[in-house]
């Protein structure tokens, strides 16, 4: 697609044409990666919708645990949602997908990591003609003090199937130092290093986490907008922030989309991408996120085109 087509699609509110433009989604969690209606169709009944505004991760996880997890905590549920999420991405024009597969999903397989590896390899090969699926190893901070999960994560790196690693969940659950050896191993294996930080916290913790774990990219990282110095540091070091605008608004990290700090980050030269996070919770595809940012006057159509193209470049697809 020529850049003028994407710009025109945004300016004329042609969602089908926006979807037709090649895009990336490099902040996407497999367990919550498809639309809620797809899970409902698979189950055969309706589920309670998530609140439009939530009190941070606590209320989101309460919803996940009480409403969604009881119907997904199985190999069949996990594999359905992951596969459906890839199909959703393809339909949305996503050509590069870094989907995070949580290490705890090994519980659903009698043969543990062997089964997870086989499933992921099948997905990569099956969808190769339509999308560059780059599997990501997801690791929750709460697992850092559990020797079994830590050992399993080290073993997962050795499989060679994961192209990146991501650390997430409550920032206070563990300091970045607790997973430094895991990240050093991932670096040695040639994996891209990411971590959730600055979703609710401040700018200094963003820089500290990047330095301790030698991160390539930050998931969210919007707290960096509080400090011009740290934004300049991120810009100088080309540390990309993979931002999820609707997630930030619905979880209360940002009051309103029109005032999203992605604008400040962009203006200060910080590389940013636009992503879904959890489509099942937040209900906005990458195309819809671009559209929302344009309609809220956060970015011009040309600026969104620049972000789209640089996102593709960041994973070697432009």
Secondary structure, DSSP 8 states (H G I E B T S, - for coil): --HHHHHHHHHTT-HHHHHHS-EEEEEEEGGG-S-HHHHHHHHTS------SS-SHHHHHHHHIIIIIHHHH-SHHHHHHHHHHHHHHHHHTTEEEEEEEEEGGGGGG-TTTHHHHHHHHHHHHHHHTTT-EE--EEEEEGGGTT-HHHHHHHHHHHHTS--SEEEEES-GGGS-GGGGHHHHHHHHHTT-EEEEEESSSS-HHHHHHHHHHHT-SEEEE-GGGGG-HHHHHHHHHTT-EEEE-HHHHHHTTSSS-GGG-THHHHHHTT--EEE--B-HHHH---HHHHHHHHHHTTSS-HHHHHHHHHHHHHHTT--
